[in-house]
């Protein structure tokens, strides 16, 4: 398996290079080549397996020539000791793919734990410390912090926007210590992401530190996210209907992962990009005009992205063809009041408690089904456990929400973060000082 940049299809790098140096020097994004077409029969054969078994089967097709079978099986099963079940709200019509059964209670555990396992495998070949930089609007940071915590040879720096993540999300970012350092940025997620991107093209910094990313700019965050689309397909194929997915979308890595596995042969009929007021992609799908904007703060904060990095990948996967993209993906968006109303309606209709992001996904699926009148098996991705947004969910639904023990224990821990302005030079100096002090 080789990887090329979306800005240069001819120059390719190895799996290890793309994994550890997640952004090409030409500022594109890595994509796998050749993307194997495995066929519907392959996916039907493995669809009933566990998430770990599915991850191993697909990984073997991708990396079997580079990682021996035994090691590959061990690392995928180590990454996925949990499942991703589909919960039926309306059997055969609306299901919810629960992606929050991992340690940080968010879908990003899947990508973060797979990356950590792969990096641990490859890092045994050398003794150079790797520095992971990650920007988060909420869930990524917690998943990365927990996935990489105390992994030998790796340090993690997490940048998050001050005051724009939930209390429990912040605890996940700032209380682990050890090899994990949080930077609290006085700005937006877009500011955090811009700082991380600048770091990767800073020649001086890269000559000093070995930098890598665990954001969805790293292709190895996206590849494993395709595994749970296969797991979901296996759980609903009994209905004998075309399968569609509604994806709560912020940086569009999750949707891009679904499109990649679709192009490998998984029979996904259609995608729905469900967003909040940061709706540059749904607007593009209607008009053909892509116009990035400053992000707007909403109650679905993990989706507060005004210039999604993975939109480049999404367009690229569809050959930069607007008609092809809009034929395969529909877009819907909702403001905060609509989201609150949707959370209440979902709870009343189905006795199901959804976080605001998950609610937006379900609402987008409902809207598409109503508009299209198609007889399909619809699956909405549930991206985070509702307890991660406990005060909001409880105020909207007027009922208590239980907090799983692995999250509850964090509330008693002391926050430790480095506060910085949204200024790259300040971050760079602080990062170098932090690394040198350990």
Secondary structure, DSSP 8 states (H G I E B T S, - for coil): -EEEETTEEEEEE-HHHHHHS-S-TTS--EEEES-----HHHHHHHTTS-HHHHHHHHHHHHHTTTS-HHHHHHHHHHH--S---EEEEETTTEEEEE---STTSBTHHHHHHHHHHHHHHHHTT----EEEEEEESSHHHHHHHHHHTT-TTEEEEEEEETTSS-HHHHHHHHS--TTEEEEEEES-HHHHHHHHHHHHT-HHHHHHSEEEE-STTSHHHHHTHHHHHHHHHHHHGGG-S-EEEEEE-SSSHHHHHHHHHHHTT--EEEEEEEESS--HHHHHHHHS----------SSGGG--SS-TTHHHHHHHTTT-HHHHHHHEEEEE--HHHHHHHHHHHHHHH-----HHHHHHHHHHHHHHHHH----EEEEEE-B-GGGGHHHHHHHHTS-----HHHHGGGGS----EEEES-HHHHHHHHHHHHHT-
